[in-house]
Amino acid sequence: MDQFLHSKILGREGFPVLILHGLLGMGDNWLSLGKKYAENGFKVHLIDQRNHGKSFHDDEMNYEVMVEDLYRYSKKHHLDHFHIIGHSMGGKTAMHFAMTHPELVDKMIVVDIAPKFYPPHHHFIFEAIEKLDLKKYRKRQEIENELAKDITSTPIRQFILKNLARDKNGLFYWKPNIPVLKNSLHDLGQALPPLQSIRTKTLFVKGEKSPYILPEDLPGIKAHFPHSDTIIIPNSSHWVHAQQPLLFWQASLNFLNKNH
């Protein structure tokens, strides 16, 4: 059976914008901003990447297959030219996609991720999730209380809890494919191949307080993406678009509308 990425599409017409979430995210994380892009003349595709949200589960999880997923999605929806916005893992997918299919990407916004290698650093989150026996719980608050023993950050816990759903019997389950994602963390940290120069017009957006893009990363960004600019959004960390949605929206809209 053919497996296609699930999406929520906003706006009836306009230039397409494909939005890709990060690890343990989903398209719905971008719903508020997606509506604003749609109100400003874009047709917005909020996409769940494989093993996330409502998209299919599969044992393979790397950028090669995620690029192929996105390519097949674009063909299914008859998209031959579009913008991509990608956060974190979604930004890496976007970069790899622009490298593989440059003719399809008009402009790209990469949110708080660089084209370098990132060592796995989310194991504590997955270990906390895997400790939970979801059959024991009837309320989300009970699950949050248990997660709080290992994950002290309230925003991270709230982000994780968005991945909870209930089945027809009212029992909790995780929407993402937790075991596969945990086992794929090294692959998801991979850098872009060296010496790859991508000519897509690109905006890199860094959260001021985030360690994901460092000053020493800027030459590598410019080498891979010679037609790129990097901006810093103040008072934000890794989830820039959620922490400073107005500043992010203004900067992204200005970039997408520029000379287009």
GIGIRA-V104912 format. One record per helix or strand of 2 or more residues. SS is the DSSP state (a for helix, b for strand). FROM is the first residue (numbers start at 1). TO is the last residue. If there is no record, write none. Layout:
SS	FROM	TO
SS	FROM	TO
This chain:
b	7	10
b	15	20
a	27	39
b	42	47
a	63	76
b	82	87
a	89	100
a	102	104
b	105	111
a	123	131
a	134	136
a	140	147
a	154	161
b	164	166
b	172	174
a	178	183
a	185	188
b	201	207
a	215	224
b	228	233
a	240	243
a	245	257
